[in-house]
Amino acid sequence: MEKHEKAALCVLHSIRGIGHRSLMKIKQEFGSYSRFLNHNAAGLTAFLPAYLLEEIAAVRKRIDPISYLDGLAKRGIGVSALDESSYPEALKNIHDPPAVIYCRGRMAALGNFSIAVVGARAATGYGKRIARELGQSLAECNVTVVSGMARGIDKEAHQGALDRNGCTIAVLGSGIDVVYPRENHKLYEQICSDGLVISEFPPGSNPDPAHFPMRNRLISGLSRGVVVVEARIKSGALITADFALEQGKDVFAVPGPINSPASAGTNKLIKQGAILTTGIIDIIQEYYDLEAQLHSFEPKQEELLLLDKEESVIIESMSSEPCHFDRLLNKTGYAIGQLSSLLLNLELRGIVQSLPGNYYVKL
């Protein structure tokens, strides 16, 4: 696509009320975004509402398209249109693909073998731990982790991949330059540096409830399969699973306690035929092209750290659920000072994590 054409596309997309379907219609009817942008407004009254025509006229006076596109490039924002070779093939094949996507980071990540890891924002300690472990294990097998950079499961999956120097792709429900939630700003910067952030929404777009179901189709579209780690019965993560099924992708689900509302959605997915997933092996074995990497899969050195006898007693006293300090005192028989010292050492080595309320969980 020529520069002036891409510039016109970006300017049109920046106008509130002109979405991807409108852009596709414009291209179909006029054959060119720049031709439409410069068209006499009087000749467009049957094509667009009056308020949009007024906005287009105002934008035409206010914004130079080439300068606008150059400004995006200076901010490190890449633009890829549907009819360009840089546009991800995986998204060209989904229903209602975006006319344009915005990117920050390594575009080459779009060609990687990718698995999506998604789940609840209000995740439990169990869900967060599993999400991070899956992110780590997938990265160790050279699989790119795709998620939505939300709180909870998404964040942990991204971070797990980064922990192992792997690649991860974040699909935003806001503009490419709008970090949501704000607390994930450091994670956003890491992904821009070591992976890829993409969005179908114009730069500057604030997060909107309607955006998130839309971005979910891109998460599944970019991935060979979708792993739902933890989800309530009406979780948005189940929308991603539905899109995956529509797109002919594999759906995996991590089982949870049968009496936990936090896992009601994933347990239901398993009942409906999702692939029960208790670890990386369950994912890898579904893909012949990953079998070779499965055989070379080995735990990282930090996972092989030896525990002394006293530390082993603590770890054996803990389950996958948070355990209170007083309960550990009773189960180990250690003195308060001794147990505190051992737990601190285990936490510093990344083997356990302290939680609010004097609880601990093993990682």
C-alpha positions in Angstrom: 0.0 0.0 0.0 1.4 3.4 -1.0 2.2 5.8 1.8 -0.5 8.4 1.0 -3.1 5.6 0.9 -2.1 4.2 4.3 -2.0 7.8 5.7 -5.6 8.4 4.6 -6.6 5.1 6.1 -5.2 6.0 9.5 -6.7 9.4 9.5 -10.2 8.0 8.6 -9.9 5.4 11.3 -9.0 8.1 13.8 -12.5 9.6 13.3 -14.9 8.3 16.0 -17.8 6.5 14.2 -15.7 5.1 11.3 -14.9 1.5 12.3 -13.5 -1.4 10.3 -16.7 -2.2 8.5 -17.0 1.4 7.4 -13.5 1.3 6.1 -14.1 -1.9 4.2 -17.2 -0.3 2.6 -15.2 2.8 1.7 -12.5 0.7 0.0 -15.1 -1.3 -1.8 -17.1 1.6 -3.1 -14.3 4.1 -3.8 -11.3 1.9 -4.4 -9.1 4.3 -2.4 -9.1 5.8 1.1 -7.3 8.9 -0.1 -9.9 9.4 -2.9 -12.7 9.2 -0.4 -11.0 11.5 2.1 -10.6 14.2 -0.5 -14.0 13.6 -2.1 -16.5 16.5 -2.2 -18.7 16.0 0.9 -21.8 16.9 -1.0 -21.4 13.7 -3.0 -21.3 11.5 0.1 -24.6 12.3 1.7 -26.1 9.0 0.7 -23.0 7.2 1.9 -22.5 8.5 5.5 -24.5 10.4 8.1 -24.2 14.1 8.1 -22.4 14.3 11.4 -19.6 12.1 10.1 -19.3 14.1 6.9 -18.9 17.2 9.0 -16.2 15.5 11.1 -14.4 14.3 8.0 -14.4 17.9 6.6 -13.0 19.2 9.9 -10.3 16.5 10.0 -9.3 17.3 6.4 -8.6 20.9 7.4 -6.9 20.0 10.7 -4.8 17.0 9.9 -2.2 16.4 7.2 -2.4 12.6 6.6 1.3 12.1 5.8 2.3 14.0 8.9 -0.1 12.0 11.0 1.4 8.7 9.7 4.9 10.0 10.2 3.9 10.9 13.8 2.8 7.4 14.5 6.2 6.0 13.2 8.1 8.5 15.4 6.2 7.1 18.4 7.2 3.5 17.5 3.7 2.6 16.2 3.6 0.4 13.2 0.5 0.2 10.9 -0.5 -2.8 8.9 -3.5 -2.8 6.5 -5.5 -5.8 5.6 -4.3 -5.9 2.0 -0.6 -5.6 3.0 1.9 -8.6 3.2 2.8 -7.4 6.7 -0.7 -8.1 7.9 -0.8 -11.4 9.9 -2.1 -14.2 7.7 -3.9 -15.8 10.7 -6.1 -12.7 11.0 -6.9 -12.6 7.3 -8.8 -15.8 7.7 -11.1 -14.9 10.6 -14.6 -13.5 10.3 -14.7 -9.7 10.2 -10.9 -9.1 10.2 -9.8 -5.5 11.2 -9.1 -3.3 8.2 -6.0 -2.1 10.0 -4.0 -3.0 13.1 -1.4 -1.0 15.1 1.7 -2.6 16.5 4.5 -1.9 18.8 7.4 -4.3 19.2 8.7 -7.2 17.1 6.4 -7.8 14.1 8.2 -11.1 13.4 6.4 -12.6 16.4 3.3 -12.8 14.2 4.9 -15.6 12.3 5.6 -17.7 15.4 3.7 -20.8 16.6 1.4 -19.3 19.2 -0.9 -20.5 22.0 -3.3 -18.2 23.8 -3.5 -18.4 27.6 -6.5 -16.6 29.0 -8.7 -16.4 32.1 -10.2 -14.4 34.9 -9.1 -11.0 36.0 -10.1 -11.7 39.6 -7.9 -14.9 39.6 -7.1 -17.0 42.6 -3.6 -17.8 43.7 -4.0 -21.2 42.1 -5.0 -19.7 38.8 -2.2 -17.2 38.8 0.4 -19.8 39.6 -0.8 -22.2 36.8 -0.9 -19.3 34.3 2.6 -18.3 35.0 3.9 -21.9 34.9 2.2 -22.4 31.6 3.7 -19.2 30.2 7.1 -20.3 31.4 6.8 -23.8 29.9 5.4 -22.7 26.6 8.3 -20.2 26.3 10.8 -23.0 27.0 9.3 -24.9 24.1 9.7 -21.8 21.8 6.0 -21.2 21.7 4.8 -17.6 21.7 2.2 -16.8 24.4 -0.8 -14.7 23.3 -3.0 -13.0 25.9 -4.9 -9.7 26.6 -2.7 -8.0 29.2 -5.5 -7.8 31.7 -5.1 -8.3 35.4 -4.9 -11.8 36.7 -4.4 -14.7 34.4 -3.4 -12.6 31.3 -0.7 -10.8 33.3 0.8 -14.0 34.8 0.9 -15.7 31.4 2.7 -12.8 29.8 5.1 -12.6 32.7 5.8 -16.3 32.7 6.9 -16.1 29.0 9.1 -13.1 29.8 10.6 -14.9 32.8 12.0 -17.5 30.4 13.2 -14.9 27.8 10.4 -16.1 25.6 8.1 -14.2 23.2 4.6 -13.0 24.1 2.0 -11.0 22.2 -0.5 -8.7 24.0 -3.8 -7.9 22.2 -5.2 -4.7 23.7 -8.8 -3.6 24.2 -7.6 0.0 24.0 -5.5 2.1 21.6 -1.9 0.8 21.1 -0.6 3.8 23.2 -3.1 3.4 26.1 -2.0 1.1 28.8 -4.9 -0.6 30.6 -4.9 -1.3 33.5 -2.3 1.3 34.3 -0.6 -1.0 36.9 0.6 -3.1 33.9 2.7 -0.3 32.5 6.0 -2.0 33.3 4.7 -5.2 31.7 3.6 -3.3 28.6 7.1 -1.8 28.2 8.6 -5.3 28.6 6.4 -6.8 25.9 7.0 -3.9 23.5 10.7 -4.6 24.0 10.8 -8.4 23.9 7.5 -9.3 22.2 4.7 -7.5 20.4 1.7 -5.4 21.4 -1.2 -5.0 18.9 -4.5 -3.3 18.8 -7.3 -2.8 16.2 -8.4 0.4 17.8 -7.0 3.8 16.8 -4.2 5.3 18.9 -5.6 7.2 21.9 -8.7 5.0 22.2 -9.7 4.5 25.8 -10.7 1.0 26.9 -14.4 0.4 26.4 -16.5 -2.6 27.6 -17.5 -3.3 23.9 -13.8 -3.5 22.9 -12.9 -6.5 24.9 -15.1 -9.1 23.2 -13.9 -7.7 19.9 -10.2 -8.1 20.8 -10.9 -11.7 22.0 -11.5 -12.8 18.5 -8.0 -11.6 17.6 -6.4 -13.4 20.6 -7.9 -16.7 19.3 -7.3 -15.8 15.7 -3.5 -15.4 16.3 -3.2 -18.7 18.1 -3.2 -22.4 17.2 -5.1 -23.1 20.4 -6.6 -21.4 23.4 -5.9 -22.4 27.0 -8.5 -21.2 29.6 -6.8 -21.4 32.9 -9.5 -20.2 35.3 -13.0 -18.7 34.5 -16.3 -18.3 36.2 -19.4 -19.4 34.5 -19.9 -16.0 32.8 -16.3 -15.1 32.3 -15.2 -13.1 29.2 -12.5 -15.8 28.7 -15.3 -18.1 27.6 -16.0 -15.7 24.8 -12.4 -16.3 23.6 -13.1 -20.0 23.8 -16.2 -19.6 21.7 -14.3 -17.6 19.0 -11.6 -20.3 19.0 -14.2 -23.0 18.3 -15.7 -20.8 15.5 -12.3 -20.4 14.0 -11.5 -24.1 14.2 -8.9 -23.8 16.9 -8.2 -26.2 19.8 -9.6 -25.3 23.2 -7.8 -26.4 26.4 -9.1 -26.0 29.9 -7.4 -26.3 33.3 -9.6 -28.1 35.9 -10.2 -26.5 39.2 -11.9 -27.5 42.5 -15.4 -28.7 41.9 -16.7 -26.4 44.6 -14.9 -23.3 43.4 -17.0 -20.7 41.5 -13.7 -19.4 40.1 -13.3 -22.7 38.1 -17.0 -23.3 37.2 -16.4 -22.0 33.6 -13.3 -24.1 32.9 -14.9 -27.2 34.5 -17.9 -26.7 32.2 -15.6 -26.4 29.2 -14.1 -29.8 30.0 -17.6 -31.3 30.3 -18.3 -29.9 26.8 -15.2 -31.4 25.3 -12.3 -29.1 25.8 -9.0 -30.8 26.2 -8.3 -31.3 29.9 -5.0 -29.6 30.7 -2.8 -30.2 33.7 0.5 -29.2 32.2 2.5 -28.4 29.1 2.5 -32.0 27.9 -1.3 -31.9 27.4 -0.8 -29.0 25.0 2.3 -30.0 23.2 1.1 -33.5 22.3 -1.7 -32.0 20.3 0.7 -30.6 17.7 3.0 -32.8 15.7 5.2 -29.9 14.8 6.0 -29.4 18.4 6.9 -33.0 19.3 10.6 -32.5 18.7 10.6 -29.6 21.1 8.8 -31.7 23.7 11.7 -34.2 23.8 14.1 -31.4 24.4 11.9 -29.8 27.1 13.8 -29.6 30.4 13.2 -27.7 33.6 15.2 -24.6 34.1 18.1 -24.7 36.5 16.3 -22.7 39.2 13.6 -25.4 39.2 16.3 -28.0 40.1 17.4 -26.2 43.3 18.0 -28.7 46.1 16.1 -28.2 49.3 17.6 -29.1 52.6 15.7 -31.3 55.0 14.1 -28.5 56.9 12.9 -26.8 53.7 11.6 -30.0 52.3 9.4 -30.4 55.4 7.9 -27.0 54.8 7.2 -27.7 51.1 5.7 -31.1 51.8 3.4 -29.4 54.3 2.0 -27.1 51.7 -0.5 -27.8 48.9 -1.4 -25.8 45.8 -3.7 -23.7 48.0 -2.5 -20.9 50.3 -1.5 -22.1 53.7 -1.5 -19.9 56.9 1.6 -19.4 58.9 0.0 -20.9 62.0 -1.0 -24.0 60.1 2.6 -24.4 58.9 3.8 -24.1 62.5 1.5 -26.9 63.6 2.4 -29.1 60.7 6.2 -28.7 60.8 6.7 -28.3 64.6 9.2 -25.5 64.0 9.7 -22.5 66.3 8.2 -19.2 65.0 11.6 -17.7 64.3 13.0 -20.8 62.6 9.9 -21.1 60.3 10.0 -17.3 59.5 13.6 -17.6 58.5 13.1 -20.6 56.4 10.1 -19.2 54.6 12.0 -15.9 53.9 14.8 -17.9 52.3 12.4 -19.9 50.2 10.6 -16.8 49.1 13.9 -15.1 48.1 14.7 -18.1 45.9 11.3 -18.0 44.2 10.0 -21.3 45.7 7.2 -19.9 47.8 5.3 -16.6 47.8 3.9 -14.7 50.8 0.3 -13.5 50.5 -1.8 -11.0 52.5 -3.0 -12.3 55.9 0.2 -14.2 56.7 -0.5 -16.9 54.1 2.0 -18.7 51.9 1.8 -20.6 48.7 4.4 -22.7 46.9 5.2 -21.6 43.3 
